[in-house]
Amino acid sequence: MARTKIHVGLEIGTSKICMVVGEVKSDGSVKILGVGQSKSVGVRKGEIYDFPQVRACVKDALVKAEDASDVEVGSVFLAVTGAHIQGVNNRGSFRLPDGEESIEQEHVNEAKEIARSVAIPQDHVYLHHIIRRFGVDGYEHASSPIGLSGKTVDSDFHVVHGIRSRIENQIKCVREMPLDVDDLVFSPIATAQVALDREARERGALVIDIGGGTTDYALYLDGVIEATGCIPVGGDHITNDIHLVTGLPFSKAEILKVREGDASGDPARSVGTAKVVDEKGFSDAEVKRQLLNDIIRQRLEETMGLLLSRLPAGAMEQVGTGVFLAGGTSLMRGFGELAHEVFGRDIYRPEPPELSGVQASFKDPQFTTALGLIRYAQIVESERAPKRGLLGRLWPFSR
């Protein structure tokens, strides 16, 4: 009889650190046993810049997750992000030796190895090698072509890589808990595990996860991953814009953004003034709604424009399902209308599927990546033994 399996996902974000403990049952369903959250201090644009502070925040999230789940956490699936991480597509082609006409496993392996061997900077390491499709004599196949007749076999991969030292810092932070790292997952790939089902991937979908310091994205076309990336801009940049233009303290600018801001561009929502009531006896802060909303909209419009420019030419024309918005900043009022204007597609919010034990608040889009790590772990568990590729090279010895 199949046993249940406990998996833990950890996201070290710019605004929050989140650890989620999930139980994968024998029937494949997932139950969330507990969640630990901590305000993030020491992270900028998704990357660690104050190691001791981040370590303390991760420790706090760990204690809360263990208390909530009644599970002693020993290892985690770790989400990583940052502008240094890049995703590229690469195709490998292998011609069968003379006299051989049936494609065998070794032929496919040769094509895979060629496709996986993307030239990367010396200070980078591989994070993911994701198979996209195969080909035989120029004709594409969704599944392995072993046993088919042909002279040339092709393998198409999406390869993700990033700067070794920055990735090592996140691993080191987790190791000092002390916890093991089961695997590293580029954040938008984790987010997509929850945001998209098979039909959405087949019809084409774009996932955008916009947090405090970064905007991550993953594009799927014809059922396979087409592009991934990270733009080092997020909700904190909007707050800073409000602070610089209005002269308000950063804390008040954040409150004003969250409580009163609107990105839709609707003139009816930009009438009058927005007020922040001061609870410490100082004078209240007032800003014209038109000014506030213009600041918010301009920054988000610029960020979405940057993202759009990074996608392959004509990609959005192939997106049939729409755009899925996740991350805390996606909760901004009017952001859906703005995204619809920019991308010209239907806008959705990810809904966690087939999960139990989840508090209502945990279905919030800002937790999509953390949930996606559990889904990713479930897939890894079902498809193969946990890998030690990258981690084996970075950390050859156990803690």
Secondary structure, DSSP 8 states (H G I E B T S, - for coil): ----EEEEEEEE-SSEEEEEEEEE-TTS-EEEEEEEEEE--SEETTEES-HHHHHHHHHHHHHHHHHHHT----EEEEEE--TT-EEEEEEEEEE--TT--B--HHHHHHHHHHHH-----TTEEEEEEEEEEEEETTEEESS--TT-B-SEEEEEEEEEEEEHHHHHHHHHHHHTTT-EEEEEEEHHHHHHHHH--HHHHHH-EEEEEE-SS-EEEEEEETTEEEEEEEES--HHHHHHHHHHHH---HHHHHHHHHHH---S--GGGS-SEEEE--TTSS--EEEEHHHHHHHHHHHHHHHHHHHHHHS-TTGGGG--SEEEEESGGGGSTTHHHHHHHHH-S-EE-----SEES--GGGGSGGGHHHHHHHHHHHHHHHHS----HHHHHH--S--
